[in-house]
Amino acid sequence: TKLDGLSIVLYYENSLLKYAHTRGDSFTGIDVTDKVLKINPAFARTKLPFTGAIRGEVLMSYTNFEKFKAIHPEAKNPRNSTAGLINGKDTFEDLTYLNLVLYTLVQDDITACDTYYRTVSATRFYIYDLFRDPSVEIVPYREVYFPDSFEFGDKQLISKMEELKAQLYQDYPADGIVLTVEDISCSNGTFHYVSKAFKFAAESKITTIRDIEWNMSKTKNCVPRILLEPVELSGANVTACAGYHAQYIRDNDLGPGSVVEVRRSGEVIPQIIKIHQSTSAVLPQVCPECGEPLSWEGVHLVCKNSSCANSIEQDLLVWLDNLVPTDNLGETLKMKFINQLVDNESIIDCSIESVMNCKLHLSEETPSTQFNTFAKMWNNLHNPEFKFDLVHALIACNIPRIGDLTAMKFAHCADKIQDLLNETATTCYHTISELSRMIGEANSASVQKHLNKLHRLNLIHDRIIWRIAPKAEFKGKVAI
């Protein structure tokens, strides 16, 4: 069963649990050791001698979700609730609603037990034998045999998946099947196996659009969000879905009363897969934040007002998220404390320039835990000893098209970036031409158009690490 939860790896040394880590940002896992022991104390140690790592999935059963929802009516579905409990700070007592189901060895220091040369079923028995505790669960599985003449086409695969679904799907959220093929063609005659996950086609249902609300994005686009008559999909109550962009709404004549078929893409994000009946689209004429007229730019309606409060706020939030990322402090709280500084006249406004030019040091020992977290973030932002890597500094500028991958390429052009910081939009033609060969014409054109945003790097110039470090330097304890 392909369980639909959060991946966790348990690291053991001499039979004792040393660490339990989630996948984190795919480079560095988040330590949740104390939470895992709250979920099930049996994971504290193994009954057999063991040094190594075991992978599992932490998730909430449908039965526990109903109990959890009775106490927390705002809960949306088991997966979101699981993520909230694992990543939240003040959720310790609710962790008993979760389960941790194990499914494979990641590493074992005993060569004879190396999962690379073990059968799948033997690995499951070995994990169970390590704990010898009925409360420790192993992911459900079946052994399936195919004749040599069997052709593994789409129809046969889907048929077998449906058969396994009926056998394996029980009380836990799951969204597919993991097929593991054992290969005995290794030269030493041992088993080697490879695994591949196959997701089930997501459930879809027909419903009606109640309304369309419009919100400003971080890139000044007016983005539609489609509100639906409630419909249950894959165990979740869906009341809204993505509207993509203004042109999608206009071209498909979507509005209140339109009948659409929706599906949860990846069992998470609801989206429209078919329009059964259109009505008429009503597009916004002005920015919902500043009231200035919107204009078309490609498929989007865009606010061109550089003084728009939303634009200033979104730029600041992207700046903070990438330069001083902070757990347990959402965007609403960040802006609440920033606005308090504006009200107290500690800073002029919410712009990046005002925030960076303010040299105020905040106390991190107030009665408010939330404010102390904000104060630590603020002080790191202004601490001359606190350094920023170039990739995240580039993303922090919030330049359209300069996302994670493009920023990685862009960061390898540090000399060109330094040149651009001393040039204007009218004098940077030569540098932009050279840059286009490295990050692409469209990306370099966006940099030229938003050169004023790139110039924000001058605010932190001496604190940027201009050398691009090898990936190994970024890695911590990893759950990949």
C-alpha positions in Angstrom: 0.0 0.0 0.0 1.3 3.5 -0.9 0.4 5.2 2.4 -0.6 8.9 2.2 1.2 10.4 5.2 4.5 11.9 6.0 7.8 10.0 5.5 9.9 9.5 8.6 13.2 7.7 9.2 14.1 6.3 12.6 17.9 6.2 13.2 19.1 3.6 15.8 22.4 3.1 17.5 23.0 0.0 19.6 19.3 -0.6 19.7 18.4 2.9 21.0 16.5 5.5 19.0 18.9 8.4 18.4 16.9 10.5 15.9 13.6 10.5 14.1 13.5 12.9 11.1 10.9 13.9 8.5 11.8 14.6 5.0 12.1 18.4 5.8 13.3 20.4 2.7 14.7 17.2 1.1 18.2 18.3 2.2 17.8 18.5 6.0 15.2 16.6 7.9 13.2 18.0 10.8 13.9 16.3 14.1 10.6 14.9 15.6 12.1 12.3 17.9 10.1 13.4 21.0 6.9 13.3 18.9 7.6 9.8 17.6 8.0 8.6 21.2 4.7 10.2 22.1 3.0 8.4 19.2 4.3 5.1 20.3 6.9 4.6 23.1 7.7 1.1 21.6 10.0 2.9 19.1 12.4 3.9 21.9 14.5 0.7 21.5 14.6 -2.5 19.6 14.5 -5.9 21.2 17.3 -7.3 19.0 20.7 -5.7 18.6 20.4 -3.1 15.8 22.3 -0.1 14.4 20.8 1.4 11.3 17.7 3.2 10.0 14.1 2.2 9.3 11.7 4.2 7.1 8.0 4.6 7.9 5.0 6.7 7.3 3.3 8.7 10.0 -0.4 9.2 9.4 -3.9 9.4 10.9 -6.4 6.6 10.4 -9.9 7.5 9.2 -11.3 6.3 12.6 -8.9 8.5 14.6 -9.7 11.4 12.2 -13.4 11.3 13.2 -12.4 11.5 16.9 -9.9 14.3 16.2 -12.4 16.3 14.1 -15.0 16.1 17.0 -12.5 18.0 19.1 -11.1 20.1 16.3 -14.0 20.9 13.9 -11.7 23.0 11.6 -9.7 19.8 10.6 -9.9 19.3 6.8 -8.7 15.7 6.3 -6.3 13.1 7.8 -3.2 14.1 5.8 -3.4 17.8 6.6 -4.1 17.0 10.2 -1.1 14.8 10.4 1.2 17.5 8.9 -0.2 20.0 11.3 0.5 17.8 14.4 4.0 16.8 13.3 5.0 20.3 12.3 3.1 22.2 15.0 4.7 23.4 18.2 1.8 23.2 20.6 0.2 19.9 19.5 2.0 17.4 21.7 -1.1 16.0 23.5 -2.9 15.3 20.2 -0.1 13.1 18.8 -1.8 10.0 20.2 -4.3 10.3 17.3 -1.4 9.4 14.9 0.2 6.1 14.0 3.7 5.3 12.6 3.6 2.4 10.1 7.0 1.0 9.1 7.8 -0.4 5.7 11.5 -0.8 4.9 15.1 -0.7 6.1 17.2 2.2 4.9 20.5 1.0 6.3 21.7 -1.8 8.5 25.2 -2.2 9.7 24.9 -6.0 9.7 25.8 -7.1 6.2 23.8 -10.3 6.4 20.7 -8.3 7.0 21.4 -5.7 4.3 18.0 -4.8 2.8 19.7 -4.6 -0.6 20.1 -8.3 -0.7 17.0 -9.4 1.1 13.6 -10.4 -0.1 10.7 -8.0 0.6 8.9 -10.4 2.9 12.1 -11.2 4.8 12.7 -7.5 5.4 9.1 -7.1 6.8 9.6 -10.0 9.1 13.0 -8.7 10.2 11.6 -5.3 11.1 8.7 -6.9 13.1 11.3 -9.1 14.8 13.3 -6.1 15.8 10.5 -4.8 18.1 8.4 -7.9 18.9 5.6 -5.5 19.9 2.0 -5.8 18.6 1.6 -2.0 18.6 4.4 -1.7 16.0 2.7 -1.9 12.6 4.2 -2.9 9.2 2.7 -1.6 6.0 0.2 -4.2 4.5 1.5 -6.1 1.5 0.8 -9.1 -0.7 3.1 -11.4 -2.7 2.0 -11.5 -6.4 3.3 -14.0 -9.0 3.0 -13.4 -12.7 3.5 -16.1 -15.4 6.3 -15.5 -18.0 3.7 -14.9 -20.6 2.0 -12.1 -18.7 2.2 -8.7 -20.5 2.3 -5.9 -18.0 0.2 -3.4 -20.0 -1.9 -0.6 -18.6 -5.1 -2.6 -18.4 -3.4 -5.5 -16.6 -1.7 -3.2 -14.2 -4.8 -1.3 -13.4 -6.7 -4.5 -12.9 -4.1 -5.9 -10.5 -4.0 -2.6 -8.6 -7.8 -2.6 -8.2 -7.5 -6.2 -6.9 -4.8 -5.2 -4.4 -6.7 -2.1 -3.4 -9.7 -4.3 -2.4 -7.3 -6.5 -0.3 -5.0 -3.9 1.3 -6.9 -0.6 1.7 -8.2 -0.6 5.3 -8.4 2.3 7.8 -5.4 4.3 6.6 -5.3 7.0 3.9 -3.5 5.5 0.8 -3.3 6.7 -2.8 -1.7 3.9 -4.7 0.3 0.7 -4.8 4.1 0.2 -4.5 5.2 -2.7 -6.8 8.5 -4.3 -5.8 10.2 -6.7 -8.3 12.7 -9.2 -7.0 15.5 -10.0 -9.4 17.7 -13.0 -9.0 20.0 -12.2 -12.0 22.7 -10.9 -9.7 26.0 -12.8 -10.2 26.3 -14.0 -6.7 22.7 -15.5 -6.8 21.4 -13.1 -4.1 18.1 -11.2 -4.3 18.2 -7.6 -5.5 14.9 -5.7 -5.8 13.6 -2.4 -7.1 10.4 -0.6 -6.3 8.1 1.7 -8.2 5.0 3.5 -7.0 1.7 3.7 -9.0 -1.0 6.1 -8.0 -4.7 5.4 -8.4 -6.7 7.7 -10.6 -8.2 10.4 -8.4 -11.9 10.4 -7.7 -13.9 13.1 -9.5 -17.4 14.5 -8.9 -19.7 17.1 -10.4 -20.6 20.2 -8.5 -21.7 23.9 -9.0 -19.7 27.1 -8.7 -21.0 29.3 -5.9 -18.7 32.3 -6.5 -15.3 33.3 -7.7 -13.1 35.4 -5.4 -10.0 37.3 -6.6 -6.8 37.7 -4.6 -3.5 39.4 -5.4 -0.4 37.1 -5.7 3.1 37.9 -4.8 3.8 38.7 -8.4 1.0 41.3 -8.6 -1.3 39.0 -10.6 -5.0 39.0 -9.7 -5.6 35.3 -9.2 -9.1 33.6 -9.1 -10.2 31.1 -6.5 -13.3 29.2 -7.3 -15.8 28.6 -4.5 -17.8 25.4 -4.9 -20.9 23.8 -3.5 -19.4 21.4 -1.0 -18.6 17.9 -2.4 -16.7 15.0 -0.7 -13.7 13.7 -2.6 -11.4 11.0 -1.4 -12.5 11.5 2.2 -12.1 15.3 2.2 -14.9 18.0 2.0 -13.9 20.2 -1.0 -15.4 23.7 -1.0 -12.9 25.5 -3.4 -10.5 24.8 -6.2 -7.8 26.6 -8.2 -9.0 29.1 -10.9 -5.6 29.2 -12.5 -5.7 32.7 -14.1 -8.1 35.4 -15.4 -7.9 34.1 -19.0 -9.1 30.6 -17.9 -12.1 32.2 -16.3 -12.9 34.4 -19.2 -12.4 31.8 -22.0 -14.5 29.2 -20.2 -17.3 31.6 -19.1 -17.1 30.5 -15.5 -19.1 32.2 -12.8 -21.8 31.5 -10.2 -24.0 28.6 -11.4 -21.5 27.0 -13.7 -21.5 23.2 -13.4 -18.0 21.6 -13.3 -16.4 18.3 -12.6 -13.6 18.5 -10.0 -10.8 16.1 -8.9 -8.2 16.3 -6.2 -4.9 16.2 -8.1 -2.5 14.0 -6.2 -5.3 13.6 -3.7 -4.4 17.1 -2.4 -5.2 20.0 -4.7 -8.7 20.2 -6.1 -8.9 21.2 -9.8 -11.5 21.4 -12.6 -11.2 18.6 -15.1 -14.3 19.2 -17.2 -16.9 22.0 -17.6 -20.4 20.7 -18.0 -22.3 24.0 -18.2 -20.9 27.6 -18.5 -22.7 30.8 -17.3 -20.9 34.1 -17.7 -17.6 35.4 -16.4 -17.4 38.6 -14.5 -13.7 39.8 -14.3 -12.5 42.4 -11.8 -11.7 45.8 -13.2 -9.5 47.2 -10.4 -7.0 45.8 -7.9 -8.9 44.6 -4.8 -6.1 45.9 -2.6 -5.4 49.4 -4.0 -8.3 50.2 -6.3 -6.0 50.9 -9.3 -7.1 49.6 -12.8 -5.9 46.2 -13.7 -4.3 45.5 -17.1 -3.8 42.3 -19.2 -0.3 40.8 -19.2 -0.4 37.5 -20.9 -3.0 35.3 -19.3 -3.2 37.4 -16.1 -4.8 40.6 -14.9 -2.0 42.6 -13.3 -1.8 45.5 -10.9 0.9 47.9 -12.2 0.8 50.2 -9.2 4.2 49.9 -7.6 2.8 51.5 -4.4 0.1 48.9 -4.0 0.0 47.7 -0.4 -0.3 44.1 -1.4 2.8 44.3 -3.7 4.8 45.8 -0.9 3.6 43.3 1.7 4.2 40.3 -0.6 7.7 41.5 -1.5 8.5 41.8 2.2 7.2 38.3 3.1 9.2 36.7 0.3 12.3 38.6 1.5 11.8 37.3 5.1 10.8 33.8 4.1 14.1 33.3 2.1 16.6 35.2 4.2 15.4 34.4 7.7 13.0 31.4 7.5 11.3 30.9 10.8 9.2 27.9 12.0 5.9 28.5 13.8 5.5 32.1 12.6 3.0 32.4 9.7 2.6 35.3 7.3 -0.3 36.8 9.3 1.7 37.0 12.5 4.8 38.4 10.7 2.7 41.2 9.2 0.9 41.8 12.5 4.2 42.6 14.3 5.6 44.6 11.3 2.5 46.7 11.3 2.9 47.3 15.0 6.4 48.7 14.3 4.8 51.0 11.6 2.2 52.1 14.1 4.9 52.8 16.7 6.8 54.8 14.0 9.8 52.5 14.4 9.7 52.0 10.7 8.2 54.3 8.0 6.2 51.6 6.2 6.2 47.8 5.3 8.7 48.1 2.4 11.9 46.1 2.4 13.9 49.3 2.3 12.2 50.6 5.4 12.7 47.3 7.3 16.3 46.9 6.3 17.2 50.6 7.1 15.8 50.3 10.6 18.5 49.4 13.1 16.1 48.6 16.0 17.0 45.7 18.2 14.0 43.8 19.6 13.9 42.0 23.0 13.6 38.2 22.7 12.5 37.8 26.3 9.0 39.2 26.4 5.9 37.4 27.9 4.8 36.6 24.3 6.4 33.5 22.8 5.2 34.5 19.3 6.8 38.0 19.6 10.0 36.5 20.8 10.1 34.3 17.7 9.5 37.3 15.6 12.2 39.3 17.5 14.7 36.5 16.8 13.9 36.6 13.1 14.1 40.4 13.1 17.4 40.5 14.9 19.0 37.9 12.6 17.8 39.9 9.6 19.8 42.9 11.0 22.7 41.1 12.5 25.9 41.9 10.5 27.3 38.5 11.4 24.3 36.6 10.0 25.1 35.5 6.4 22.9 34.8 3.4 23.6 32.3 0.6 23.4 33.8 -2.8 20.7 31.4 -4.1 18.2 32.4 -1.4 19.1 36.0 -1.6 18.2 36.0 -5.3 14.9 34.3 -4.6 14.2 36.8 -1.8 14.2 39.6 -4.4 10.9 38.2 -5.7 11.7 38.7 -9.4 9.2 36.9 -11.6 10.6 33.7 -13.2 13.5 33.6 -10.8 12.5 30.5 -8.7 14.5 27.8 -7.1 16.0 26.2 -10.2 16.7 29.5 -12.1 18.2 31.1 -9.0 20.7 28.1 -8.8 21.8 28.8 -12.4 21.7 32.6 -11.8 23.9 32.3 -8.7 26.7 30.8 -10.8 26.9 34.1 -12.6 28.0 36.1 -9.5 30.2 38.4 -11.5 27.3 39.4 -13.7 25.1 39.9 -10.7 27.8 42.3 -9.2 27.8 44.2 -12.5 24.0 44.5 -12.6 24.0 45.9 -9.0 26.0 48.9 -10.4 24.0 49.4 -13.6 20.6 50.8 -14.6 17.9 49.3 -16.8 19.2 51.4 -19.7 22.9 50.7 -19.3 22.8 46.9 -18.6 22.1 45.8 -22.1 25.6 44.1 -22.6 25.4 42.3 -19.2 21.9 41.1 -19.8 22.9 39.8 -23.3 25.7 37.7 -21.7 23.4 36.6 -18.9 20.7 35.3 -21.4 23.1 32.7 -22.6 23.4 31.3 -19.0 19.8 31.5 -17.7 17.8 32.0 -20.9 16.4 35.0 -22.7 13.0 35.1 -20.9 14.6 34.9 -17.5 17.2 37.5 -18.2 14.6 39.8 -19.7 12.6 39.5 -16.4 15.7 40.5 -14.5 16.2 43.5 -16.7 12.5 44.5 -16.3 12.7 44.2 -12.5 16.3 45.4 -12.0 15.1 47.6 -9.1 14.2 44.4 -7.2 17.6 42.9 -7.9 19.2 46.1 -6.5 17.8 45.2 -3.1 20.8 42.9 -2.9 22.8 46.1 -2.2 20.9 46.2 1.2 22.7 43.0 2.3 25.7 43.0 -0.1 28.4 42.5 2.5 26.5 39.7 4.2 25.9 37.6 1.0 28.1 34.5 0.6 29.0 35.0 -3.1 30.7 31.7 -3.4 28.4 28.8 -4.4 29.0 25.9 -2.0 28.8 22.3 -3.1 25.6 20.6 -2.3 27.3 18.5 0.4 27.9 21.6 2.5 24.1 22.2 2.7 23.3 18.6 3.9 22.5 17.8 7.5 20.8 14.7 8.8 18.9 13.5 5.8 15.8 11.5 5.2 15.7 11.0 1.4 
